[in-house]
Amino acid sequence: MPKFMSIRNVLNRICWHPSENRENYEILFIHRGAPNDLRSISAKTIVSVRKQSFEYKENDGSIVYIPFHRIVMIRNIKTREIIWKSRSKVYF
């Protein structure tokens, strides 16, 4: 994946490009109340990528809206490669 892509472009590529497998990626984002205020989801749960956010489907079928500014990291879980990481949010 090319360096310096926007979050939106990274998510669109992961979700819709035929050479990518969504199941290989996870998104880590700020989620108040979760352990360490962070939550990780599989990219396979993403149902839409918008201009400034994405939506994913919970196990109970509900749709959750996450603005891009809450994303901390996007990584390939197979290769452990960090695809995108926030410069302003220091968690690791």
KEKE-3310 file (N, C-alpha, C; in steps of 0.2 Angstrom, whole numbers, plus 5000, padded with zeros to 4 digits):
npx = (5004:5003:5013:5008:4995:4978:4967:4954:4956:4964:4955:4945:4953:4956:4943:4937:4945:4950:4961:4964:4961:4949:4948:4961:4964:4964:4956:4960:4953:4948:4938:4928:4927:4930:4943:4958:4953:4952:4947:4947:4943:4938:4942:4933:4920:4916:4904:4902:4911:4914:4915:4922:4922:4918:4907:4903:4897:4890:4890:4877:4870:4868:4872:4887:4894:4910:4920:4934:4944:4945:4952:4966:4975:4978:4981:4989:4984:4990:5003:5007:5010:5010:4998:4993:4995:4991:4998:4996:4990:4996:4998:5006)
npy = (4994:5011:5024:5037:5039:5045:5042:5039:5035:5024:5015:5014:5007:4995:4990:4989:4986:4974:4967:4966:4959:4961:4954:4953:4965:4976:4989:5001:5011:5026:5023:5027:5020:5008:4995:5003:5014:5011:5002:4988:4983:4971:4975:4969:4971:4983:4994:5005:5019:5035:5053:5059:5049:5032:5018:5003:4987:4980:4965:4962:4968:4981:4997:5007:5023:5030:5043:5049:5056:5049:5037:5027:5018:5008:4992:4978:4962:4950:4952:4960:4973:4991:5001:5013:5026:5037:5053:5061:5055:5046:5030:5019)
npz = (5000:4996:5004:5015:5013:5014:5028:5024:5010:5013:5020:5010:5000:5007:5010:4997:4986:4974:4976:4990:5006:5017:5029:5034:5040:5054:5064:5075:5087:5097:5111:5122:5139:5135:5139:5142:5135:5121:5106:5096:5080:5066:5049:5041:5046:5042:5035:5028:5020:5023:5020:5031:5040:5046:5045:5055:5057:5072:5082:5086:5076:5075:5069:5069:5071:5067:5068:5059:5066:5078:5075:5079:5074:5059:5055:5047:5051:5048:5043:5052:5049:5051:5044:5044:5055:5069:5071:5081:5092:5105:5110:5110)
capx = (5000:5007:5014:5005:4988:4973:4963:4948:4959:4967:4949:4942:4957:4955:4937:4934:4950:4949:4967:4964:4956:4947:4949:4968:4965:4960:4956:4960:4951:4947:4931:4928:4924:4933:4949:4962:4949:4953:4943:4949:4938:4940:4939:4927:4914:4915:4899:4903:4917:4911:4920:4925:4920:4916:4902:4903:4891:4891:4887:4869:4867:4868:4877:4891:4897:4916:4924:4941:4949:4946:4956:4973:4980:4976:4986:4988:4985:4993:5010:5009:5012:5006:4997:4992:4995:4990:5004:4994:4987:5001:4995:5010)
capy = (5000:5017:5028:5044:5039:5047:5037:5037:5031:5017:5011:5012:5002:4989:4987:4988:4984:4967:4963:4966:4955:4964:4950:4954:4971:4979:4996:5003:5018:5028:5021:5028:5015:5001:4995:5008:5018:5009:4996:4985:4979:4969:4979:4965:4973:4990:4994:5011:5024:5042:5058:5060:5044:5025:5014:4996:4983:4976:4958:4963:4971:4989:5001:5011:5028:5032:5049:5047:5058:5044:5031:5028:5014:5003:4987:4971:4957:4944:4954:4965:4980:4996:5004:5020:5028:5044:5056:5065:5050:5042:5025:5014)
capz = (5000:4996:5010:5015:5010:5019:5031:5019:5005:5016:5022:5004:4997:5011:5009:4990:4981:4973:4978:4997:5009:5023:5035:5036:5043:5060:5065:5082:5088:5104:5112:5130:5143:5134:5142:5140:5130:5115:5104:5089:5076:5060:5044:5038:5049:5039:5030:5023:5022:5021:5019:5037:5045:5043:5049:5055:5060:5078:5082:5087:5070:5075:5065:5074:5067:5070:5065:5057:5071:5083:5073:5081:5070:5055:5053:5044:5057:5045:5042:5058:5046:5052:5037:5045:5063:5070:5074:5087:5097:5107:5114:5110)
cpx = (5004:5007:5010:4998:4983:4970:4957:4951:4961:4961:4946:4946:4956:4949:4934:4939:4950:4956:4968:4959:4955:4948:4956:4969:4961:4961:4956:4958:4949:4939:4931:4924:4927:4940:4954:4959:4950:4949:4946:4944:4941:4938:4933:4920:4912:4909:4899:4908:4914:4917:4925:4924:4919:4911:4904:4897:4893:4888:4880:4866:4866:4873:4880:4895:4904:4919:4931:4946:4950:4950:4963:4978:4976:4982:4984:4989:4989:5001:5012:5011:5007:5005:4996:4992:4995:4996:5002:4992:4993:4999:5001:5017)
cpy = (5006:5021:5034:5044:5042:5041:5035:5033:5024:5013:5009:5007:4995:4986:4986:4986:4977:4963:4963:4962:4958:4961:4951:4960:4973:4986:4997:5010:5019:5026:5021:5023:5008:5001:4999:5013:5017:5002:4994:4982:4977:4973:4975:4967:4980:4989:5000:5015:5030:5047:5059:5055:5037:5023:5007:4993:4979:4969:4958:4966:4978:4992:5006:5016:5030:5037:5047:5050:5054:5038:5032:5024:5009:4998:4981:4966:4951:4946:4958:4972:4985:5000:5011:5021:5035:5047:5060:5061:5045:5037:5019:5017)
cpz = (5000:5002:5009:5012:5016:5022:5027:5014:5007:5017:5015:5000:5001:5010:5002:4985:4980:4976:4986:5000:5016:5029:5038:5040:5050:5061:5073:5083:5096:5105:5120:5133:5141:5138:5138:5135:5123:5113:5097:5086:5069:5055:5040:5040:5046:5034:5025:5025:5019:5021:5025:5043:5042:5048:5049:5059:5066:5077:5082:5081:5069:5071:5069:5069:5071:5066:5064:5063:5077:5082:5076:5077:5065:5053:5050:5049:5054:5045:5048:5056:5048:5046:5038:5053:5064:5073:5080:5093:5099:5112:5114:5110)
residu = (MET:PRO:LYS:PHE:MET:SER:ILE:ARG:ASN:VAL:LEU:ASN:ARG:ILE:CYS:TRP:HIS:PRO:SER:GLU:ASN:ARG:GLU:ASN:TYR:GLU:ILE:LEU:PHE:ILE:HIS:ARG:GLY:ALA:PRO:ASN:ASP:LEU:ARG:SER:ILE:SER:ALA:LYS:THR:ILE:VAL:SER:VAL:ARG:LYS:GLN:SER:PHE:GLU:TYR:LYS:GLU:ASN:ASP:GLY:SER:ILE:VAL:TYR:ILE:PRO:PHE:HIS:ARG:ILE:VAL:MET:ILE:ARG:ASN:ILE:LYS:THR:ARG:GLU:ILE:ILE:TRP:LYS:SER:ARG:SER:LYS:VAL:TYR:PHE)
# end
